[in-house]
């Protein structure tokens, strides 16, 4: 099951680059998590992305 990053990002009106900057992660990380090529990452990265989207980690990354 894909992560819900793209939906949450679009809801906020962010580009992939804007989200990456806000979360302090690479754009490649955002792209990989959105398209499913990255399925495992650190808790720190998940927390940063969720925080940048004003969401809980579980809302975006868990079924």
Secondary structure, DSSP 8 states (H G I E B T S, - for coil): ---SHHHHHHHHT--HHHHHHHHTS-HHHHHHHHHTS-----HHHHHHHHHHTT--HHHHH--
